[in-house]
């Protein structure tokens, strides 16, 4: 067996092992999510039971207090009451005291059960986060070993540069996948979980509180489903707006920035200073993604009140300016994990463009992009 064949066999086994490990971790994550959802339903049931038991305990406490007062009165005026009345007063006080003790014991057990469920939920949440992070790390390794470095190897000859650039591409892919996964998990998935949880409570609410409360709960569910649908559409639009192919980059940016303003509450202004004309598809995609990345970075890191976007298509170039009044940053400091700006620079370099960034702490940030047009 040649050395190349041996190396191929080793790599194949390595890929198979890594792939199996990824699947196993993914299965653990899914099982943890299922357990988490079931525990949420159980916790809601226990919380309702605790409330019911507390209410019943309070009622019994009042009745037991009345029975004790009655027994005290009978004991003080023993000769005024018959033996039957004395016995009834004693038995009533004793019965209420026993029932109250039982309910308090049940309340203590339910509270302990509730606390245990809450601790298990926190533990499962931590397990899910760690498992998701591990899946992402395994995906980076798996992609690195399979296709991504093979594709860029034709463009990059130096081994060290090839490795670094390949890892950047993979990290960008995984970061985007993680972002979409997080948005779906925190948005539609969480809403659907709440819908499922609350739908299981509708029947109980109907039995205990009547049709009006049940109908109110159903109306709330409709609002949640509507919000979830809107969130799904927004995520799909962020991935790839269809208007970009149909209408071009200027109308698509105007619509995206309007939706961004409604979603974030940040005031966003967009001005096109030149002609509204179509550009080569690669330029339109690049410009859209650049503006998208810039305003998202401002929203996540700078917390601005206002973002201004200006664009001008000239005869030989496109100029885009994004300005915000946010926190800004010190350009002399290199922040670990600041991949957004690095990704923008790589995108601009591929298009033979120029990128200028001017930012100061508490003074906002101005980003200018100049891309040549090669028709």
N, C-alpha and C positions, 0 to 999 in steps of 0.2 A: 504493500500500500504506500503510495507517494505521500510526501509531506503535505501537499495541497489537499489531498483527499482526507488525510487525518485531521487537518485543520478544519475542513468543511464539516466533518462528522462532529467535531468538538463544538463548533458554532451551532450546528443544528440541535444538538442535545442541550446546549445552553439556552437557545431560543425556546425550545420546548419546555424546559424547566421554568424559565422566567414567565412564559405564557401561562403555564399551569398555576404558578404561584399567584399571578394576577387574578386568575379566575377564582381561586380559593379565597383570596382576600375580598374580592368582589362579592362572593357568596356570603362571607361573614358580614359584610356591610349591609347587604339586603336583608339578611336574617335579623340583624340588629335593628334595622328600620321597621321591620314587621313587628318585632318585639316592642319597640318604642311605641308604635301606634296602638297595639293592644293594651299596653300599660297606661296609655293616655285615657283610653276608654274605661279601663278598670278604675283609674284614679278619679275620673269624673263620677263614676257610680259610687265610689266610697265617699267622696266629698258630699254628694247629695244625701247619702245615708247618715253621715255625721251630722249634717244640718237637721235632718229629721229627728235623730236621736236626741240632739241638744234641745230641740223644741219640745219633745215629749218629756225630757227630764225636767225642764222648767215647769211644765204643766203639773207633773207629779210632785215637784217640790212645793208648789202652791197648795196642792191637795193634802200633801203630808203635813204641811204647816197648819192647815186648818184642822186636820185630824188630831194633831198634837195639842192644839189649843182646846179642842173639844174634850180630849182625854184629861187635860189638866183641870178643866172646869168640873168634870165629873168627879175627879179625885178629891177636889177641894170640898165639894158638896155631896159627899158620898151618900148621905142619908136621904137626899132629895130624889135619887134616881133608883130605879129598880135594878135588880141583878142583871136582867136582860139588857138594859140600856148601858150599864157599866161594861158588860162583856162585849157588846157591839162596838162601843167606843174604843176599847182596847184592841179588838181585832182589826178595826178599820185603820187605826194608827199603825199597827204592826204590818198590815198588808201593804199600805202605801210606802212604808219604810223599806220593806223587802223589794218591792218593785223599783223604787228609786235607786236602791243599791245595785240592782241588776242592770238598770239602764246606764248607770254611771260606769259600771264595769264594761258594758258593751261600748260606751263612748270612748273609754280609755283604749280598748282593743282596736277600735276603728281608727282612732288617732294614730296609734302606733303603726297600723297597717298603711295608713295614708303616708306617714313619714317614710316608711320603708319603700313605698312605691315612688315617692319623690326622689329618694336617694338612688334608686335603681334607674330612674329616668335620667338623672344627671350622669350616672356611670355609663349608660348606653349612649348618651349624647357624646360623651368623651370618646367612647369606643368608635362611634361612627366617624367622628372628625379624624381620629388617628388612622382609621382604615382608609378613608377617602384620600388622605395625604399619602399613605403608602401606595395606594393604587396609582396615584399620579406619578410618584417616583418610579414605580415599576414601569409605567407606560413610557416615561422618558428613556429608561434603559432599553426597553424593548424596541422602541422606534429607532433609537440610536443604533442598535445592533442590526436592524433590518434594512430600512429603505432610505432614510433621510440623508445619512452621510454618503451613501452610494450616489444619490442624485447630485449633491453639491460637489462631489469629488472631481467631476469633469470641469468645474469652474475654478476650483482652488487646488493648486498643486502642492503647496507647502503643507506638510502633515499637521503641524500645530495649528495653523490657521483653519484648516479643514475641520479639525476637531472642535475648535472654539465656535466657529460659525455654525457648524451643524448642531451643536448643543443650543445655541441661541435660537435657531429655527424651532427645534423641538420644544424648548422652554416656552416660546411664544405660542406654539400650537397648544401645549398643555395648559398654559395660562388662560388662553381663550376658552378651551374646553371647560376648565375649572370655573371660569367666570359664568359661562352659560349654565353649567350644572348648578352653581350657587344661586343664580337668578331663578332657575326653575324650581330649585329646592325651597328657597326662601319665599318665592312668589306663588306660582300656580300649585306646586306640590303641597306647600303648607296650607294653602287655601282649600285644596281638595281634601286634605286630611281633616281640616276643621269642618268642612261640609259633611264628611263621613261621620265624624264624631257627633256633630249636632243633629244629623239626620237620625242617629240612633236614639237621641234624646227626645225627638218629636213625639213618639208614641207614649213615652213615659209622661211627658208634659201634658199630653192630651188626657191621659188617665187621671193625673193628679190635679191639674189646674184648669182643664176644660178646653173647649174648641178655640176660644179667642186667643189664648196664649199659644196654642199649637199653630194657629194660622200666622200669628206674628213671627214665630220661629221660622216657618216656611218662607215668609216674605224676606226675612233676614238671609236665609239660605240663597234665595234668588239673587239678592244683591251680591253675595259672596261669589256665586258662580259667574255673574256678569263681570265683576272685577277680575276674576281669574282669567276669563276669556280675553279681556282687554290686555292683561299682562302678557299672555301668551302671544298675542298679536304684536305687542311691542318688542318682545324678544326676537320673534321671527324677523321683524323689520330691521332690528339692529344687526342681525346676521347677514342679510342680503336684501336691501330694499329693491323691489321689482321696478320701481319708478326710475331707478338709475339706468336701466336698459331702455325703458320706453321714452322717458322725457329728457334725460340728461342730468348732469351733475348739479346745475343751478337750481331747478325746481326741487330736486331731491334733497339738496342741502337745506333749502328753505323749509320744506316740510319736516325734515328730521330735527332741525333746530327749534321749530315751533313745538314739536312733540317733546323735545328735551326740556324746553322751558316749562311746559305743563307738568312734566313728570318730576322735575327737580325743584321748581319754584324759583329758579334763577332767571333773572331778566336777560334775555338773549336777543341781540339785534343782528340782522344779516343784511348786507348791502352788496349788490353787484354793480360795480362801477363801469364795466365794459359791456360789450355786446353779449347777448344771450345766445350762444352758439354751441354746437356739439363739438366735443373733442374726441380724440382717439380713445377707445374703450379703456385701455390700460391707464391713461391719464385720469379719466373720470373716476375710475375705481380708486386710484392712488390718492387723488385729492379728497374724495369722500372719506376714505379711511383715515387720512391725515387729520382732517377737521374733527372727525368722530373721536379719534384718539386724544386730540388736544383738549376738546371740551370735557371729555370724560376725566382726563387727568386733572383739569382745573376743578371739576366737581368733587373728585375724590380727595385731592390733596390740598387745594388752595382755599376751598370754601368761599368762593367769590359771591358778591351780590349781583354783579353784572358781567356778561361776556359779550364782546363785540367781534363779529366775524365779517371781514371785507374780502371781496374777490374781484379780480379784474383779468379778463382775457384780452391779451394784446396780440399783435400780429405774430410774434415769435416766441412769446412766453406767457405763462400764467403766474399771477402774483396772488398769494393768499396771506392775509394777516389775521391772527387771532390774539385778542387782547382781553385780559381779565383784571379785576381790581382785588384779587384775592391775596393770600398770605405771601406769595412769592417764595423764593428760595435763594440760597447762597450758591452761585454758580461755581465757586471755587471748591465747594465740598462735593465729594463723590459719594452719593448715597448707595449703599448696597441694596440690590434688588430694584433699582430705578430703571426698569426695562422699557418704560413707555417712551422716554426721550431717545433711548438707544434704538428702539424699533423705528421711530420716526426718521432718525438719521440714516439708518440702513435703507429705508424705503426711498428717501430722497436721493441717496447716493446711487441707487440702482437706476434712477431716472435722470442721472447727470444734473441734478438740480442743486440749489443752494438753500441752506437752512440757517436762519439767524435767530438766536434766543437771547432776550434781554430780560433779566429778572433780578429783583432785589427783595430782601426780606421786608414784608409788610408794605411793599410798593407795587405788587402785582407782577404780571408776566406778559411780555409781548413776544409772539412767535411769528416770523415772516418766512414764507416759503416761495421760492422762485423756481419754476420748472420750465425748461425749454420745450417748445412744441415742434415735433418732427412729424409732419403730415406725409 
